[in-house]
Amino acid sequence: MPSTIVLNADPDVCPAMGTWITNNTQLLSGFLFSSPQT
């Protein structure tokens, strides 16, 4: 995972960015679960 995701998750980041992180976390989770585990 890119380290930028961890940095962007910092509490000082604006709420909009927090929403972006939440949405992308859900997308990434769905992608991982729907993809073959290698």
C-alpha distance matrix in Angstrom:
0.0 3.8 6.3 8.4 7.5 8.8 11.6 12.5 12.9 15.7 19.1 20.8 19.0 21.4 21.7 20.9 17.4 17.1 18.3 15.8 12.9 14.8 15.5 12.1 11.0 14.1 13.5 10.1 12.0 14.9 13.3 12.0 15.5 17.3 15.9 17.4 15.7 15.8
3.8 0.0 3.8 5.3 5.9 7.7 9.4 10.4 11.9 14.3 17.9 19.0 17.0 19.6 20.4 19.5 15.9 16.2 17.8 15.0 12.5 15.3 16.0 12.6 12.4 15.8 15.0 12.2 14.7 17.4 15.8 15.1 18.7 20.2 18.8 20.6 19.1 19.0
6.3 3.8 0.0 3.8 5.4 5.4 6.5 8.7 10.1 11.7 15.5 16.5 15.1 18.1 19.4 19.1 15.4 15.5 17.8 15.6 12.8 15.7 17.2 14.3 13.7 17.4 17.3 14.7 16.8 19.9 18.7 17.9 21.2 23.2 22.0 23.7 21.9 21.9
8.4 5.3 3.8 0.0 3.8 5.4 4.9 5.9 8.4 10.1 13.8 14.2 12.2 15.0 16.5 15.9 12.2 13.0 15.3 12.8 10.7 14.1 15.4 12.7 13.0 16.7 16.5 14.5 17.1 19.9 18.9 18.8 22.1 23.8 22.9 25.1 23.8 24.1
7.5 5.9 5.4 3.8 0.0 3.8 5.4 5.1 6.2 9.1 12.4 13.6 11.5 14.0 14.7 14.2 10.5 10.5 12.5 10.3 7.5 10.6 12.1 9.6 9.3 13.1 13.4 11.6 13.8 16.8 16.3 16.2 19.2 21.1 20.7 23.1 21.9 22.7
8.8 7.7 5.4 5.4 3.8 0.0 3.8 5.5 5.2 7.0 10.6 12.3 11.2 14.3 15.2 15.6 12.0 11.3 14.0 12.7 9.5 12.0 14.5 12.4 11.3 15.1 16.1 14.1 15.5 18.9 18.8 18.1 20.8 23.2 22.9 24.9 23.2 24.0
11.6 9.4 6.5 4.9 5.4 3.8 0.0 3.8 5.3 5.5 9.4 10.0 9.0 12.4 14.2 14.7 11.1 11.2 14.4 13.1 10.6 13.7 16.0 14.3 13.9 17.6 18.4 16.9 18.7 21.9 21.6 21.3 24.2 26.3 26.0 28.2 26.6 27.2
12.5 10.4 8.7 5.9 5.1 5.5 3.8 0.0 3.8 5.3 8.4 8.9 6.6 9.4 10.9 11.0 7.3 7.8 10.8 9.5 7.5 10.9 13.0 11.7 12.0 15.5 16.3 15.4 17.5 20.2 20.3 20.6 23.3 25.1 25.2 27.8 26.7 27.7
12.9 11.9 10.1 8.4 6.2 5.2 5.3 3.8 0.0 3.8 6.3 8.4 7.0 9.7 10.2 11.2 8.1 6.6 9.9 9.7 6.9 9.2 12.2 11.5 10.8 14.1 15.7 14.9 16.2 19.2 19.9 19.9 22.1 24.4 24.8 27.3 26.1 27.4
15.7 14.3 11.7 10.1 9.1 7.0 5.5 5.3 3.8 0.0 3.9 5.4 5.7 9.2 10.6 12.4 9.7 8.6 12.4 12.6 10.4 12.6 15.7 15.2 14.5 17.8 19.5 18.7 19.9 23.0 23.7 23.5 25.8 28.2 28.5 30.9 29.4 30.6
19.1 17.9 15.5 13.8 12.4 10.6 9.4 8.4 6.3 3.9 0.0 3.8 5.5 8.0 8.9 11.7 10.0 8.3 12.0 13.3 11.6 13.0 16.3 16.7 16.1 18.8 21.0 20.7 21.5 24.5 25.6 25.7 27.5 30.0 30.7 33.3 31.9 33.4
20.8 19.0 16.5 14.2 13.6 12.3 10.0 8.9 8.4 5.4 3.8 0.0 3.8 6.5 8.8 11.4 9.9 9.6 13.2 14.2 13.3 15.2 18.1 18.4 18.4 21.3 23.0 22.8 24.2 26.9 27.8 28.1 30.2 32.4 33.0 35.7 34.5 35.7
19.0 17.0 15.1 12.2 11.5 11.2 9.0 6.6 7.0 5.7 5.5 3.8 0.0 3.8 6.6 8.2 6.3 6.9 10.3 10.8 10.4 12.8 15.1 15.4 16.0 18.8 20.1 20.2 21.9 24.4 25.1 25.8 28.0 29.9 30.5 33.4 32.5 33.8
21.4 19.6 18.1 15.0 14.0 14.3 12.4 9.4 9.7 9.2 8.0 6.5 3.8 0.0 3.9 5.4 5.4 6.6 9.0 10.1 10.9 12.7 14.6 15.6 16.7 18.9 20.2 21.0 22.7 24.7 25.7 26.9 28.8 30.4 31.4 34.5 34.0 35.6
21.7 20.4 19.4 16.5 14.7 15.2 14.2 10.9 10.2 10.6 8.9 8.8 6.6 3.9 0.0 3.8 5.4 4.8 6.3 8.6 9.7 10.5 12.3 14.2 15.1 16.7 18.4 19.7 20.9 22.7 24.2 25.5 27.0 28.6 30.0 33.2 32.8 34.8
20.9 19.5 19.1 15.9 14.2 15.6 14.7 11.0 11.2 12.4 11.7 11.4 8.2 5.4 3.8 0.0 3.8 5.3 5.1 6.3 8.7 9.9 10.6 12.3 14.2 15.6 16.6 18.2 19.9 21.3 22.4 24.2 25.9 27.0 28.3 31.7 31.7 33.6
17.4 15.9 15.4 12.2 10.5 12.0 11.1 7.3 8.1 9.7 10.0 9.9 6.3 5.4 5.4 3.8 0.0 3.8 5.3 4.9 6.2 8.6 9.8 10.4 12.1 14.3 15.1 16.0 18.0 19.8 20.5 22.0 24.0 25.4 26.3 29.5 29.2 30.9
17.1 16.2 15.5 13.0 10.5 11.3 11.2 7.8 6.6 8.6 8.3 9.6 6.9 6.6 4.8 5.3 3.8 0.0 3.8 5.4 5.0 6.2 8.7 9.9 10.4 12.5 14.2 15.1 16.4 18.4 19.7 20.8 22.5 24.2 25.4 28.6 28.1 30.0
18.3 17.8 17.8 15.3 12.5 14.0 14.4 10.8 9.9 12.4 12.0 13.2 10.3 9.0 6.3 5.1 5.3 3.8 0.0 3.8 5.4 5.0 6.1 8.5 9.7 10.7 12.3 14.0 15.3 16.7 18.2 19.9 21.2 22.5 24.1 27.5 27.5 29.7
15.8 15.0 15.6 12.8 10.3 12.7 13.1 9.5 9.7 12.6 13.3 14.2 10.8 10.1 8.6 6.3 4.9 5.4 3.8 0.0 3.8 5.5 5.2 6.1 8.4 10.0 10.5 11.9 14.0 15.3 16.2 18.0 19.9 20.9 22.1 25.5 25.6 27.5
12.9 12.5 12.8 10.7 7.5 9.5 10.6 7.5 6.9 10.4 11.6 13.3 10.4 10.9 9.7 8.7 6.2 5.0 5.4 3.8 0.0 3.8 5.5 5.2 5.9 8.6 9.8 10.2 11.9 14.1 14.9 16.0 18.0 19.6 20.6 23.7 23.3 25.1
14.8 15.3 15.7 14.1 10.6 12.0 13.7 10.9 9.2 12.6 13.0 15.2 12.8 12.7 10.5 9.9 8.6 6.2 5.0 5.5 3.8 0.0 3.8 5.5 5.1 6.4 8.7 9.9 10.6 12.4 14.2 15.3 16.6 18.3 19.9 23.1 22.8 25.2
15.5 16.0 17.2 15.4 12.1 14.5 16.0 13.0 12.2 15.7 16.3 18.1 15.1 14.6 12.3 10.6 9.8 8.7 6.1 5.2 5.5 3.8 0.0 3.8 5.5 5.2 6.3 8.6 9.9 10.7 12.3 14.3 15.5 16.5 18.3 21.8 22.1 24.5
12.1 12.6 14.3 12.7 9.6 12.4 14.3 11.7 11.5 15.2 16.7 18.4 15.4 15.6 14.2 12.3 10.4 9.9 8.5 6.1 5.2 5.5 3.8 0.0 3.8 5.3 4.8 5.9 8.3 9.6 10.2 12.0 14.0 15.0 16.0 19.4 19.6 21.6
11.0 12.4 13.7 13.0 9.3 11.3 13.9 12.0 10.8 14.5 16.1 18.4 16.0 16.7 15.1 14.2 12.1 10.4 9.7 8.4 5.9 5.1 5.5 3.8 0.0 3.8 5.4 5.1 6.0 8.5 9.7 10.4 12.1 14.0 15.2 18.2 17.8 20.1
14.1 15.8 17.4 16.7 13.1 15.1 17.6 15.5 14.1 17.8 18.8 21.3 18.8 18.9 16.7 15.6 14.3 12.5 10.7 10.0 8.6 6.4 5.2 5.3 3.8 0.0 3.8 5.5 5.1 6.1 8.5 9.9 10.6 12.1 14.1 17.4 17.6 20.3
13.5 15.0 17.3 16.5 13.4 16.1 18.4 16.3 15.7 19.5 21.0 23.0 20.1 20.2 18.4 16.6 15.1 14.2 12.3 10.5 9.8 8.7 6.3 4.8 5.4 3.8 0.0 3.8 5.4 5.1 6.1 8.6 9.9 10.4 12.1 15.7 16.4 18.9
10.1 12.2 14.7 14.5 11.6 14.1 16.9 15.4 14.9 18.7 20.7 22.8 20.2 21.0 19.7 18.2 16.0 15.1 14.0 11.9 10.2 9.9 8.6 5.9 5.1 5.5 3.8 0.0 3.8 5.4 5.0 6.1 8.6 9.8 10.4 13.6 13.7 15.9
12.0 14.7 16.8 17.1 13.8 15.5 18.7 17.5 16.2 19.9 21.5 24.2 21.9 22.7 20.9 19.9 18.0 16.4 15.3 14.0 11.9 10.6 9.9 8.3 6.0 5.1 5.4 3.8 0.0 3.8 5.4 5.1 6.1 8.5 9.9 12.8 12.6 15.4
14.9 17.4 19.9 19.9 16.8 18.9 21.9 20.2 19.2 23.0 24.5 26.9 24.4 24.7 22.7 21.3 19.8 18.4 16.7 15.3 14.1 12.4 10.7 9.6 8.5 6.1 5.1 5.4 3.8 0.0 3.8 5.5 5.2 6.0 8.4 11.8 12.7 15.8
13.3 15.8 18.7 18.9 16.3 18.8 21.6 20.3 19.9 23.7 25.6 27.8 25.1 25.7 24.2 22.4 20.5 19.7 18.2 16.2 14.9 14.2 12.3 10.2 9.7 8.5 6.1 5.0 5.4 3.8 0.0 3.8 5.5 5.2 6.0 9.6 10.8 13.4
12.0 15.1 17.9 18.8 16.2 18.1 21.3 20.6 19.9 23.5 25.7 28.1 25.8 26.9 25.5 24.2 22.0 20.8 19.9 18.0 16.0 15.3 14.3 12.0 10.4 9.9 8.6 6.1 5.1 5.5 3.8 0.0 3.8 5.5 5.2 7.8 7.8 10.6
15.5 18.7 21.2 22.1 19.2 20.8 24.2 23.3 22.1 25.8 27.5 30.2 28.0 28.8 27.0 25.9 24.0 22.5 21.2 19.9 18.0 16.6 15.5 14.0 12.1 10.6 9.9 8.6 6.1 5.2 5.5 3.8 0.0 3.8 5.6 7.7 8.2 11.8
17.3 20.2 23.2 23.8 21.1 23.2 26.3 25.1 24.4 28.2 30.0 32.4 29.9 30.4 28.6 27.0 25.4 24.2 22.5 20.9 19.6 18.3 16.5 15.0 14.0 12.1 10.4 9.8 8.5 6.0 5.2 5.5 3.8 0.0 3.8 6.8 9.0 12.2
15.9 18.8 22.0 22.9 20.7 22.9 26.0 25.2 24.8 28.5 30.7 33.0 30.5 31.4 30.0 28.3 26.3 25.4 24.1 22.1 20.6 19.9 18.3 16.0 15.2 14.1 12.1 10.4 9.9 8.4 6.0 5.2 5.6 3.8 0.0 3.8 6.3 8.9
17.4 20.6 23.7 25.1 23.1 24.9 28.2 27.8 27.3 30.9 33.3 35.7 33.4 34.5 33.2 31.7 29.5 28.6 27.5 25.5 23.7 23.1 21.8 19.4 18.2 17.4 15.7 13.6 12.8 11.8 9.6 7.8 7.7 6.8 3.8 0.0 3.8 6.2
15.7 19.1 21.9 23.8 21.9 23.2 26.6 26.7 26.1 29.4 31.9 34.5 32.5 34.0 32.8 31.7 29.2 28.1 27.5 25.6 23.3 22.8 22.1 19.6 17.8 17.6 16.4 13.7 12.6 12.7 10.8 7.8 8.2 9.0 6.3 3.8 0.0 3.8
15.8 19.0 21.9 24.1 22.7 24.0 27.2 27.7 27.4 30.6 33.4 35.7 33.8 35.6 34.8 33.6 30.9 30.0 29.7 27.5 25.1 25.2 24.5 21.6 20.1 20.3 18.9 15.9 15.4 15.8 13.4 10.6 11.8 12.2 8.9 6.2 3.8 0.0
